[in-house]
Amino acid sequence: MNTKHILLVEDNPYDIFLTKRAFTKAKIVNPIQVVKDGEKAIAYLARGEPYRDQAEKRRIER
């Protein structure tokens, strides 16, 4: 089975906590990558620095 990774773009730590808590309560067990802003989200999706090493561990569906 191909695990889908979730990208959460959020800069508020409390909102990150609430989102992760909601996922846990909903029994969503997919890995979550949190980035703080849009630039970091684009770097993650483009497999740029500092996320290049993680690119081998995940596959982005386009």
C-alpha contacts under 8 A as a table, 3 or more apart, distances in Angstrom:
res1	aa1	res2	aa2	distance
3	T	30	N	6.69
4	K	30	N	6.18
4	K	31	P	7.42
4	K	59	R	7.93
5	H	30	N	5.74
5	H	31	P	5.09
5	H	32	I	6.01
5	H	33	Q	7.37
5	H	58	R	7.27
5	H	60	I	7.82
6	I	30	N	6.65
6	I	31	P	6.13
6	I	32	I	4.71
6	I	33	Q	6.16
7	L	32	I	5.92
7	L	33	Q	4.98
7	L	34	V	6.06
7	L	35	V	7.54
7	L	41	A	7.72
8	L	32	I	6.84
8	L	33	Q	6.09
8	L	34	V	4.80
8	L	35	V	6.35
9	V	34	V	5.94
9	V	35	V	5.04
9	V	36	K	5.69
9	V	37	D	5.94
9	V	38	G	6.96
9	V	41	A	6.62
10	E	13	P	7.78
10	E	15	D	7.26
10	E	16	I	6.54
10	E	34	V	6.98
10	E	35	V	6.34
10	E	36	K	5.08
10	E	37	D	6.51
11	D	15	D	7.98
11	D	16	I	7.75
11	D	35	V	7.42
11	D	36	K	4.44
11	D	37	D	6.57
12	N	15	D	5.33
12	N	16	I	6.35
13	P	16	I	5.00
13	P	17	F	6.21
14	Y	17	F	4.98
14	Y	18	L	6.18
15	D	18	L	4.98
15	D	19	T	6.03
16	I	19	T	5.17
16	I	20	K	6.16
16	I	34	V	7.88
17	F	20	K	5.27
17	F	21	R	6.04
18	L	21	R	4.99
18	L	22	A	6.08
19	T	22	A	5.10
19	T	23	F	6.24
20	K	23	F	5.06
20	K	24	T	6.17
21	R	24	T	5.04
21	R	25	K	6.18
22	A	25	K	5.09
22	A	26	A	6.10
23	F	26	A	5.03
23	F	27	K	6.10
23	F	28	I	5.02
23	F	29	V	7.36
24	T	27	K	4.91
24	T	28	I	5.77
24	T	29	V	6.95
25	K	28	I	7.62
35	V	40	K	5.98
35	V	41	A	6.12
36	K	40	K	6.77
36	K	41	A	7.84
37	D	40	K	5.52
37	D	41	A	6.34
38	G	41	A	4.88
38	G	42	I	6.18
39	E	42	I	5.19
39	E	43	A	6.28
40	K	43	A	4.96
40	K	44	Y	6.09
41	A	44	Y	5.03
41	A	45	L	6.18
42	I	45	L	5.09
42	I	46	A	5.94
43	A	46	A	5.05
43	A	47	R	5.81
43	A	48	G	4.71
43	A	49	E	6.53
43	A	50	P	7.77
43	A	51	Y	7.11
44	Y	47	R	4.96
44	Y	48	G	6.07
44	Y	49	E	7.72
44	Y	50	P	7.91
44	Y	51	Y	5.60
44	Y	52	R	7.86
45	L	48	G	7.66
45	L	60	I	7.34
47	R	51	Y	5.63
47	R	52	R	4.95
47	R	54	Q	7.86
47	R	55	A	5.89
48	G	51	Y	5.57
48	G	52	R	5.17
49	E	52	R	5.36
50	P	53	D	7.45
51	Y	54	Q	5.36
51	Y	55	A	6.66
52	R	55	A	5.29
52	R	56	E	7.96
53	D	56	E	6.53
53	D	57	K	7.93
54	Q	57	K	5.23
54	Q	58	R	6.62
55	A	58	R	5.42
55	A	59	R	7.03
56	E	59	R	7.52
